[in-house]
Amino acid sequence: MAKYIDTNVSIQTTEMHTGGEPVRVVASGYPVVEGKTILQKRKYIIENLDEFRKFLMSEPRGHNDMYGVLLVPSDIPGADAAAIFMDNKGYSTMCGHVVISLGRYLVDSGIVPNPVSPETVVKIQCPCGLVVAKTRYKAGRTGTVRFTSVPAFLFAQDVIVEVPGYGSVTLDISYGGAFYAFVDAKHLGLDVHTSSVADLADGASKISDALKSQVKLEHPESDDLAFLYGTILTDGADDITEAPPTNVCVFGDKQVDRSPCGSGTTARVALQYHKGQIKLGQARQFRSLTGAVFTAKAVEEVMCGRFKAVRVEVSGKGHYSGKCTFTLDDEDTIGVSIQTTEMHTGGESVRIIESGYPTVEGKTILDKRRYIRENLDEFRKFVMFEPRGHFDIFGVLLVPPDMPGADAAAIFMHNEGYSTMCGHAVISLGRYLIDSGMVKSPTSPETTLKIQCPCGMVVVSTNYNNRRTGEVRFRSVPAFLFAQDVTVEVPGFGSVMVDISYGGAFFAFVDTRKLGLDIHKSCIADLADAADKITTAWLGVGTRSPHTLANLCQQQFQCA
């Protein structure tokens, strides 16, 4: 569960860039990161500290194309530092442009002591493995940095992926510390030199989304490395020419790399080496949209599990641009970063709050719901109301379950308060919990998951075929008729006869004709006004059940 950022936060950074691509080096002020290995630390940050990534990467302190790195203690003997890479959407397993800037920073900051000329060796543990960098050092000044990659390899060649808006697209998948798809931009009707950045980013992002749902990746060393980080659009100039070929790397949430992309360049050299387009030891330059150039070459043949791989040397130079201290004012709400996934079920909104909410206290889900209502209700308004939401938005906050076997627990919220059950949100959650990876190892044709709701445990079955989620069905808690033909005095309508039934929450059911309305023809405003008056009248009766009729949250009209 994410911890909310305290207003006492003060995070110091050193600002750098490599080829125009930002490198925000976190120097101090980050919370303690737990875990023995770097992958455990990365996982801990993802699950517990992700709001700090958004705090530094997102507006108003960052922007959509910000990139950062957090230095943590290494667990590899001999490493000078370990690096956790972060961007606008998450975390990478490798980032070459950051390593190039770190080659200077670690020497200049004294983390690597006693530098020597002409080059100082800097060993950086990355989530993908140990990367050895060599930093030019002359007359007390650092300069160009070259690093040798982890084993890089071609994963799959000439893969055909169905991409919305582009049809069948043929691409290659290569690994250079992170997995990338490589596509000649001309196959999308684009040109890396003349097409707009927005069009390039949109095309690359659609390829990434399609590939993630249609191709399963694997890495010999760890499943934590087996995910697609981005798509690189090329100019198709893979044969050796005098002009450097161009890389346009798009990753995260349509984030466009200003540099040629260090790990992407590594992956492209591995791809070209496999195709016989470049020889061992043959240096080649690669260019980005900014005109920045990296020089790279395959330096050693190795094996990585079943894959024939190469180690690649990439060189470039990082530059300093400043130092910052980032804080949070105690009255600042715009600076708060809450991340959501937006869905709908039958047109009814489902705003799933993923992270950034304050810590919710309580042992049971009802304790948590009460704590949120009494202590954190301003955050419901922050997420539900304009300018971020609207009058009819519906949200759900995921919290740790207290029932054994539950995959998640859900707190439902709307424009007035909190519900004990929401079926349309459960249906969307049936897909989200699988697609987000919270439910591990889904099975075909259906995956069963359990969602703890304030009303009890709801068992959900989600269709799952070809690694895609589909239709969802759920089995409710016990539902029952509470009262039949109850007469309620409703202002403006007189005596109205209603039925009260429970389906995880209490609802009143009324035939609209008894109100002089038509559910098919009357305007929404009139229907909503009548329903609200009936709900208010019923709640004023004061009747209670074992489930507490104060949970009556909505009026339900019936057709004849």
C-alpha positions as CSV (number, residue, x, y, z in Angstrom):
1,M,0.0,0.0,0.0
2,A,1.5,3.3,-1.0
3,K,2.4,5.9,1.6
4,Y,1.2,9.4,1.2
5,I,3.9,12.0,0.7
6,D,4.3,14.1,3.9
7,T,4.6,17.8,3.6
8,N,8.0,17.6,5.3
9,V,9.5,15.9,2.2
10,S,12.7,17.4,0.8
11,I,14.4,15.6,-2.0
12,Q,17.6,16.8,-3.5
13,T,18.6,16.1,-7.1
14,T,21.3,16.7,-9.6
15,E,20.0,17.6,-13.0
16,M,21.8,16.2,-16.1
17,H,21.0,15.3,-19.7
18,T,22.5,12.9,-22.3
19,G,21.8,14.0,-25.8
20,G,19.0,16.1,-24.6
21,E,17.3,13.3,-22.7
22,P,16.9,14.3,-19.0
23,V,18.6,12.5,-16.1
24,R,17.3,13.5,-12.7
25,V,19.7,11.9,-10.2
26,V,18.1,11.6,-6.8
27,A,20.9,12.5,-4.3
28,S,19.0,12.4,-1.0
29,G,15.6,12.7,0.7
30,Y,14.1,9.5,-0.7
31,P,12.5,7.1,1.8
32,V,14.5,4.0,2.9
33,V,14.2,1.2,0.2
34,E,13.9,-2.3,1.6
35,G,15.1,-5.5,-0.1
36,K,18.3,-7.6,-0.3
37,T,18.7,-7.7,-4.1
38,I,18.3,-4.9,-6.6
39,L,15.2,-6.6,-8.1
40,Q,13.7,-6.9,-4.6
41,K,14.4,-3.2,-4.1
42,R,12.8,-2.3,-7.4
43,K,9.8,-4.4,-6.5
44,Y,9.5,-2.7,-3.1
45,I,9.6,0.7,-4.7
46,I,6.9,-0.2,-7.2
47,E,4.6,-1.5,-4.5
48,N,5.3,1.0,-1.7
49,L,7.0,4.2,-2.9
50,D,5.6,4.8,-6.4
51,E,4.1,8.1,-5.4
52,F,7.6,9.4,-5.0
53,R,8.4,8.6,-8.6
54,K,5.3,10.5,-9.7
55,F,6.2,13.4,-7.3
56,L,9.5,13.8,-9.1
57,M,8.6,12.8,-12.7
58,S,5.2,14.4,-13.2
59,E,4.1,18.0,-13.4
60,P,4.6,20.5,-11.7
61,R,8.1,19.3,-10.8
62,G,8.7,17.2,-13.9
63,H,7.0,16.6,-17.2
64,N,5.8,13.8,-19.5
65,D,9.3,13.2,-20.8
66,M,11.2,13.4,-17.5
67,Y,13.6,10.5,-16.6
68,G,15.2,9.8,-13.3
69,V,17.4,7.5,-11.4
70,L,17.6,6.6,-7.7
71,L,20.9,5.3,-6.4
72,V,20.7,2.5,-3.8
73,P,23.2,0.2,-2.1
74,S,24.5,-2.5,-4.4
75,D,24.3,-6.2,-3.6
76,I,27.0,-7.2,-6.1
77,P,30.6,-7.2,-4.7
78,G,32.8,-4.6,-6.3
79,A,29.9,-2.4,-7.7
80,D,30.3,1.3,-7.0
81,A,26.5,1.9,-6.9
82,A,23.2,0.4,-7.9
83,A,20.6,2.3,-10.0
84,I,16.8,2.2,-10.1
85,F,15.6,3.8,-13.3
86,M,12.2,5.6,-13.5
87,D,10.2,7.4,-16.1
88,N,6.7,8.9,-16.6
89,K,4.9,5.5,-16.2
90,G,7.2,3.1,-14.3
91,Y,10.6,1.6,-14.1
92,S,13.1,0.2,-16.6
93,T,15.6,-2.6,-16.1
94,M,18.3,-0.7,-18.0
95,C,18.9,2.8,-19.3
96,G,22.1,3.6,-21.2
97,H,21.7,7.3,-21.4
98,V,21.5,7.4,-17.6
99,V,24.5,5.2,-17.2
100,I,26.5,7.6,-19.4
101,S,25.6,10.5,-17.2
102,L,26.2,8.5,-14.0
103,G,29.7,7.7,-15.3
104,R,30.5,11.4,-14.8
105,Y,28.3,11.9,-11.7
106,L,29.7,9.0,-9.6
107,V,33.2,10.3,-10.2
108,D,32.5,14.0,-9.7
109,S,30.4,13.4,-6.6
110,G,33.2,11.3,-5.0
111,I,31.1,8.1,-4.8
112,V,33.9,6.6,-6.9
113,P,37.0,7.9,-5.2
114,N,40.5,8.5,-6.5
115,P,39.8,8.7,-10.3
116,V,42.7,8.0,-12.6
117,S,43.6,9.2,-16.1
118,P,43.0,8.6,-18.9
119,E,39.9,6.6,-17.9
120,T,38.3,5.7,-14.5
121,V,36.4,2.4,-14.3
122,V,32.9,2.8,-12.8
123,K,30.8,-0.3,-12.0
124,I,27.0,0.2,-11.9
125,Q,24.6,-2.5,-10.8
126,C,21.4,-2.2,-12.9
127,P,18.3,-4.3,-12.6
128,C,19.4,-6.2,-15.7
129,G,22.9,-6.9,-14.3
130,L,26.3,-5.3,-13.8
131,V,27.3,-2.7,-16.3
132,V,30.9,-1.5,-16.5
133,A,31.5,2.1,-17.5
134,K,34.7,3.9,-18.3
135,T,34.8,7.6,-17.8
136,R,37.4,9.9,-19.5
137,Y,39.3,11.8,-16.8
138,K,41.8,14.4,-17.6
139,A,43.1,17.4,-15.5
140,G,40.5,16.8,-12.8
141,R,37.6,16.8,-15.3
142,T,35.3,14.0,-16.4
143,G,34.2,13.7,-20.0
144,T,33.0,11.1,-22.5
145,V,31.7,7.8,-21.0
146,R,31.6,4.4,-22.6
147,F,29.9,1.3,-21.1
148,T,29.8,-2.4,-21.9
149,S,26.4,-3.9,-21.8
150,V,25.0,-7.0,-20.3
151,P,24.5,-9.8,-22.9
152,A,22.3,-8.5,-25.7
153,F,20.4,-10.7,-28.1
154,L,17.7,-11.0,-30.8
155,F,14.7,-12.5,-29.2
156,A,12.4,-12.9,-32.3
157,Q,12.7,-11.8,-35.9
158,D,9.9,-10.9,-38.4
159,V,7.1,-11.1,-35.9
160,I,3.7,-10.2,-37.3
161,V,1.5,-8.2,-34.9
162,E,-2.0,-6.8,-35.6
163,V,-1.9,-3.1,-34.7
164,P,-5.1,-1.1,-34.6
165,G,-5.0,1.6,-37.3
166,Y,-2.0,0.0,-39.1
167,G,-3.1,-3.6,-39.7
168,S,-0.4,-6.3,-39.8
169,V,3.0,-5.0,-38.9
170,T,6.2,-7.0,-39.2
171,L,8.8,-6.2,-36.5
172,D,11.9,-7.6,-34.7
173,I,12.3,-7.9,-30.9
174,S,15.7,-7.4,-29.4
175,Y,17.1,-7.2,-25.9
176,G,19.8,-4.7,-24.7
177,G,19.2,-4.7,-21.0
178,A,15.5,-4.1,-21.8
179,F,13.3,-5.5,-24.5
180,Y,12.4,-3.3,-27.5
181,A,10.4,-3.8,-30.7
182,F,12.1,-2.5,-33.9
183,V,10.0,-1.2,-36.8
184,D,10.9,0.7,-39.9
185,A,8.7,3.8,-39.7
186,K,7.9,3.5,-43.4
187,H,5.9,0.4,-42.6
188,L,3.5,2.7,-40.7
189,G,3.5,5.3,-43.4
190,L,5.7,7.5,-41.3
191,D,9.2,9.0,-41.7
192,V,11.5,9.5,-38.6
193,H,12.9,12.7,-40.2
194,T,9.7,14.5,-41.3
195,S,6.7,13.0,-39.5
196,S,5.5,14.9,-36.4
197,V,6.8,13.6,-33.0
198,A,3.1,13.1,-31.9
199,D,2.5,10.8,-34.9
200,L,5.7,8.8,-34.3
201,A,4.8,8.5,-30.6
202,D,1.3,7.4,-31.3
203,G,2.3,4.8,-33.8
204,A,5.1,3.4,-31.6
205,S,2.8,3.3,-28.6
206,K,0.1,1.3,-30.5
207,I,2.7,-1.2,-31.5
208,S,3.9,-1.6,-27.9
209,D,0.3,-2.1,-26.7
210,A,-0.4,-4.6,-29.4
211,L,2.8,-6.6,-28.9
212,K,2.3,-6.8,-25.1
213,S,-1.1,-8.5,-25.6
214,Q,0.0,-10.8,-28.5
215,V,3.6,-11.9,-27.8
216,K,4.9,-13.4,-24.5
217,L,8.5,-12.5,-23.8
218,E,11.0,-14.5,-21.7
219,H,14.5,-13.8,-20.3
220,P,16.8,-16.7,-19.2
221,E,17.8,-15.0,-16.0
222,S,14.6,-13.6,-14.5
223,D,10.9,-13.2,-15.2
224,D,11.2,-9.6,-13.8
225,L,13.2,-8.8,-17.0
226,A,10.7,-10.3,-19.4
227,F,8.6,-7.3,-20.4
228,L,8.5,-4.9,-23.4
229,Y,9.9,-1.5,-22.4
230,G,9.3,0.3,-25.7
231,T,9.2,0.5,-29.5
232,I,12.0,2.0,-31.6
233,L,11.1,3.4,-35.0
234,T,14.0,3.4,-37.4
235,D,14.8,4.9,-40.8
236,G,15.5,1.4,-42.2
237,A,19.2,2.3,-42.7
238,D,20.6,-0.9,-41.3
239,D,23.3,-1.4,-43.9
240,I,26.6,0.5,-43.2
241,T,26.5,4.0,-44.7
242,E,28.3,7.2,-43.9
243,A,25.3,8.8,-42.3
244,P,24.3,7.5,-38.9
245,P,20.9,5.6,-38.8
246,T,18.2,7.2,-36.6
247,N,16.5,5.7,-33.5
248,V,13.2,7.1,-32.3
249,C,12.6,5.3,-29.0
250,V,9.1,5.6,-27.5
251,F,8.5,4.1,-24.1
252,G,6.4,4.6,-20.9
253,D,3.3,6.7,-21.6
254,K,4.3,8.0,-25.1
255,Q,7.6,9.2,-23.7
256,V,10.0,10.1,-26.6
257,D,13.7,9.6,-26.0
258,R,15.7,12.7,-26.9
259,S,18.9,10.6,-27.1
260,P,19.5,7.6,-29.4
261,C,18.6,5.5,-26.4
262,G,21.6,3.6,-24.8
263,S,19.9,0.3,-24.2
264,G,17.9,0.6,-27.4
265,T,21.2,1.2,-29.3
266,T,22.6,-1.9,-27.6
267,A,19.6,-3.9,-28.7
268,R,19.8,-2.6,-32.3
269,V,23.5,-3.5,-32.5
270,A,22.6,-7.0,-31.3
271,L,19.9,-7.2,-33.9
272,Q,22.2,-6.0,-36.7
273,Y,24.9,-8.4,-35.6
274,H,22.6,-11.3,-35.8
275,K,21.5,-10.3,-39.3
276,G,25.1,-10.0,-40.4
277,Q,24.8,-6.2,-41.0
278,I,27.6,-5.3,-38.6
279,K,30.8,-7.2,-37.6
280,L,32.4,-7.8,-34.2
281,G,34.5,-4.7,-33.3
282,Q,32.9,-2.6,-36.1
283,A,32.0,0.8,-34.7
284,R,28.8,2.5,-35.8
285,Q,27.1,5.8,-34.9
286,F,23.4,6.1,-34.1
287,R,21.5,9.4,-34.1
288,S,18.4,10.7,-32.3
289,L,15.8,13.3,-33.2
290,T,17.9,16.0,-31.5
291,G,20.9,15.1,-33.6
292,A,22.7,13.6,-30.6
293,V,25.0,10.7,-31.5
294,F,26.0,7.5,-29.7
295,T,28.8,5.3,-31.0
296,A,28.4,1.6,-30.5
297,K,30.0,-1.7,-31.4
298,A,29.7,-5.4,-30.6
299,V,32.8,-6.4,-28.6
300,E,32.3,-10.0,-27.5
301,E,30.2,-13.0,-28.4
302,V,28.5,-14.7,-25.4
303,M,25.6,-16.9,-24.6
304,C,22.5,-15.8,-22.6
305,G,20.7,-19.0,-21.8
306,R,19.6,-20.4,-25.2
307,F,20.3,-17.1,-27.0
308,K,23.4,-16.3,-29.0
309,A,24.3,-12.9,-27.6
310,V,26.9,-10.1,-27.8
311,R,28.2,-7.5,-25.3
312,V,27.9,-4.1,-26.8
313,E,30.0,-1.0,-26.0
314,V,28.1,2.3,-26.2
315,S,29.7,5.7,-25.8
316,G,28.4,9.3,-25.4
317,K,28.6,12.2,-23.0
318,G,26.3,13.5,-20.2
319,H,26.0,17.2,-19.2
320,Y,25.1,18.9,-16.0
321,S,22.2,21.3,-16.0
322,G,21.6,22.2,-12.3
323,K,20.6,21.1,-8.8
324,C,17.2,21.1,-7.3
325,T,15.4,20.6,-3.9
326,F,11.8,19.4,-4.3
327,T,9.2,20.0,-1.6
328,L,5.5,19.8,-1.0
329,D,3.6,22.8,0.4
330,D,1.1,22.0,3.1
331,E,-1.7,23.6,1.1
332,D,-0.7,22.3,-2.3
333,T,-3.3,19.9,-3.8
334,I,-2.3,20.3,-7.4
335,G,1.2,19.0,-6.6
336,V,-0.3,15.8,-5.2
337,S,0.0,12.9,-7.6
338,I,-2.7,10.2,-7.6
339,Q,-2.5,7.7,-10.4
340,T,-5.7,6.1,-11.8
341,T,-6.7,3.7,-14.6
342,E,-9.9,4.8,-16.3
343,M,-12.5,2.2,-17.4
344,H,-16.2,1.9,-17.9
345,T,-18.8,-0.8,-17.8
346,G,-21.8,-0.2,-20.0
347,G,-20.9,3.5,-20.1
348,E,-20.8,3.8,-16.3
349,S,-17.3,5.1,-15.3
350,V,-14.9,3.2,-13.1
351,R,-11.9,5.2,-11.9
352,I,-9.5,2.8,-10.3
353,I,-7.1,4.4,-7.9
354,E,-3.7,2.7,-8.3
355,S,-1.4,4.7,-6.0
356,G,-0.9,8.0,-4.4
357,Y,-3.7,7.7,-1.8
358,P,-2.8,8.2,1.8
359,T,-2.2,5.2,4.0
360,V,-5.6,3.7,5.1
361,E,-5.7,2.4,8.6
362,G,-8.0,-0.4,10.0
363,K,-7.9,-4.2,10.4
364,T,-11.0,-5.1,8.4
365,I,-12.4,-3.6,5.2
366,L,-15.3,-2.0,7.2
367,D,-12.7,-0.4,9.5
368,K,-10.8,0.9,6.5
369,R,-14.0,2.2,4.9
370,R,-14.9,4.0,8.2
371,Y,-11.4,5.4,8.5
372,I,-11.5,6.8,4.9
373,R,-14.9,8.3,5.4
374,E,-13.9,10.0,8.7
375,N,-10.3,11.0,7.9
376,L,-9.7,11.0,4.1
377,D,-13.0,12.1,2.5
378,E,-11.3,15.2,1.0
379,F,-9.4,12.8,-1.3
380,R,-12.6,11.3,-2.5
381,K,-13.7,14.8,-3.5
382,F,-10.3,15.5,-5.0
383,V,-10.6,12.5,-7.3
384,M,-14.4,12.5,-7.9
385,F,-15.2,16.2,-8.3
386,E,-14.4,18.8,-11.0
387,P,-11.9,19.6,-12.4
388,R,-10.6,16.1,-12.2
389,G,-13.9,14.3,-12.2
390,H,-17.6,15.1,-12.7
391,F,-21.0,14.6,-11.0
392,D,-21.5,11.1,-12.2
393,I,-18.1,9.6,-11.8
394,F,-17.6,6.4,-9.8
395,G,-14.3,5.3,-8.2
396,V,-12.7,2.4,-6.5
397,L,-9.7,2.3,-4.1
398,L,-7.9,-1.0,-3.8
399,V,-6.7,-1.8,-0.3
400,P,-5.1,-4.9,1.2
401,P,-7.7,-7.6,1.9
402,D,-8.3,-9.0,5.4
403,M,-10.1,-12.2,4.2
404,P,-7.9,-15.2,3.4
405,G,-7.7,-16.0,-0.3
406,A,-8.9,-12.6,-1.6
407,D,-6.9,-11.2,-4.5
408,A,-7.8,-7.6,-3.6
409,A,-10.2,-5.5,-1.5
410,A,-12.2,-2.7,-2.9
411,I,-13.6,0.5,-1.4
412,F,-16.3,2.0,-3.7
413,M,-16.9,5.8,-3.9
414,H,-19.2,8.2,-5.7
415,N,-20.2,11.8,-5.7
416,E,-21.8,11.7,-2.3
417,G,-20.0,9.0,-0.3
418,Y,-19.2,5.3,-0.3
419,S,-21.1,2.1,-1.3
420,T,-20.9,-1.4,0.1
421,M,-21.0,-3.0,-3.3
422,C,-20.8,-2.0,-6.9
423,G,-21.3,-4.6,-9.6
424,H,-20.2,-2.6,-12.6
425,A,-16.9,-1.7,-10.8
426,V,-16.4,-5.4,-10.0
427,I,-16.9,-6.3,-13.7
428,S,-14.2,-3.8,-14.7
429,L,-11.9,-5.0,-11.8
430,G,-12.3,-8.5,-13.2
431,R,-10.2,-7.4,-16.2
432,Y,-8.0,-4.9,-14.5
433,L,-6.7,-7.2,-11.7
434,I,-5.5,-9.6,-14.4
435,D,-4.2,-7.1,-16.9
436,S,-2.3,-5.2,-14.3
437,G,-0.6,-8.4,-13.1
438,M,-2.1,-8.3,-9.6
439,V,-3.6,-11.7,-10.3
440,K,-0.7,-13.9,-11.3
441,S,-0.7,-16.7,-13.9
442,P,-4.2,-16.3,-15.4
443,T,-5.6,-19.5,-17.0
444,S,-7.7,-20.1,-20.1
445,P,-10.6,-20.2,-20.8
446,E,-11.5,-18.5,-17.5
447,T,-9.6,-17.1,-14.5
448,T,-11.2,-17.1,-11.1
449,L,-10.4,-14.2,-8.7
450,K,-11.8,-13.1,-5.4
451,I,-12.6,-9.5,-4.5
452,Q,-13.4,-8.5,-1.0
453,C,-16.0,-5.9,-0.9
454,P,-17.5,-4.1,2.2
455,C,-20.5,-6.4,1.8
456,G,-18.4,-9.6,1.6
457,M,-16.4,-11.7,-0.7
458,V,-17.4,-11.6,-4.4
459,V,-16.1,-14.4,-6.7
460,V,-15.4,-13.3,-10.2
461,S,-14.8,-15.3,-13.4
462,T,-13.0,-13.6,-16.2
463,N,-12.7,-14.9,-19.8
464,Y,-9.1,-15.2,-20.8
465,N,-7.9,-16.3,-24.2
466,N,-4.7,-15.6,-26.1
467,R,-3.5,-13.5,-23.2
468,R,-6.5,-11.2,-23.5
469,T,-9.2,-10.6,-20.9
470,G,-12.8,-10.4,-21.9
471,E,-16.3,-10.8,-20.5
472,V,-16.6,-11.0,-16.7
473,R,-19.2,-12.6,-14.5
474,F,-19.5,-12.5,-10.7
475,R,-21.3,-14.3,-8.0
476,S,-22.9,-12.0,-5.5
477,V,-23.1,-12.1,-1.7
478,P,-26.5,-13.4,-0.5
479,A,-29.2,-11.2,-2.0
480,F,-32.8,-10.9,-0.6
481,L,-36.1,-9.0,-0.6
482,F,-36.2,-6.9,2.5
483,A,-39.7,-5.4,2.3
484,Q,-42.5,-5.5,-0.3
485,D,-45.2,-3.0,-1.0
486,V,-43.9,-0.4,1.4
487,T,-45.7,2.9,1.3
488,V,-43.5,6.0,1.6
489,E,-44.7,9.7,1.7
490,V,-42.7,11.5,-1.0
491,P,-42.9,15.3,-1.4
492,G,-44.4,16.2,-4.7
493,F,-45.5,12.6,-5.4
494,G,-47.6,11.7,-2.3
495,S,-47.9,8.1,-1.2
496,V,-45.5,5.9,-3.3
497,M,-45.4,2.1,-3.0
498,V,-41.8,0.6,-3.2
499,D,-40.1,-2.7,-2.8
500,I,-36.8,-2.8,-0.9
501,S,-34.2,-5.4,-2.0
502,Y,-30.6,-6.1,-1.1
503,G,-27.8,-7.1,-3.6
504,G,-24.7,-6.1,-1.7
505,A,-26.4,-2.7,-1.2
506,F,-30.0,-1.8,-0.5
507,F,-32.1,-0.5,-3.4
508,A,-35.7,0.8,-3.6
509,F,-37.6,-0.4,-6.7
510,V,-40.5,1.7,-8.2
511,D,-42.5,1.5,-11.3
512,T,-42.0,5.0,-12.9
513,R,-45.6,5.1,-14.1
514,K,-46.7,5.5,-10.5
515,L,-44.8,8.7,-10.5
516,G,-46.3,10.0,-13.7
517,L,-43.0,9.4,-15.5
518,D,-41.8,7.2,-18.3
519,I,-38.4,5.5,-18.0
520,H,-38.0,5.6,-21.8
521,K,-39.3,9.1,-22.5
522,S,-38.9,11.3,-19.4
523,C,-35.7,13.4,-19.1
524,I,-32.9,12.2,-17.0
525,A,-33.2,15.2,-14.7
526,D,-36.8,14.4,-13.8
527,L,-36.0,10.7,-13.2
528,A,-33.0,11.6,-11.0
529,D,-35.0,14.2,-9.0
530,A,-37.8,11.7,-8.3
531,A,-35.4,8.9,-7.3
532,D,-33.5,11.3,-5.0
533,K,-36.8,12.3,-3.3
534,I,-37.8,8.7,-2.8
535,T,-34.4,7.8,-1.4
536,T,-34.5,10.8,1.0
537,A,-38.0,10.0,2.1
538,W,-37.2,6.3,2.7
539,L,-34.1,7.1,4.8
540,G,-36.2,9.4,6.9
541,V,-38.4,6.5,8.0
542,G,-35.7,5.3,10.3
543,T,-36.2,1.6,9.6
544,R,-33.0,-0.5,10.1
545,S,-32.0,-4.1,9.1
546,P,-29.0,-6.2,10.1
547,H,-27.3,-4.7,7.1
548,T,-28.3,-1.1,8.1
549,L,-30.6,0.6,5.6
550,A,-28.5,3.7,5.9
551,N,-26.5,2.0,3.1
552,L,-29.4,2.6,0.7
553,C,-27.5,4.5,-1.9
554,Q,-29.6,4.5,-5.1
555,Q,-33.1,4.5,-6.4
556,Q,-33.8,1.8,-8.9
557,F,-36.6,2.4,-11.4
558,Q,-38.5,-0.5,-13.1
559,C,-40.0,-0.8,-16.5
560,A,-43.4,-2.2,-16.7
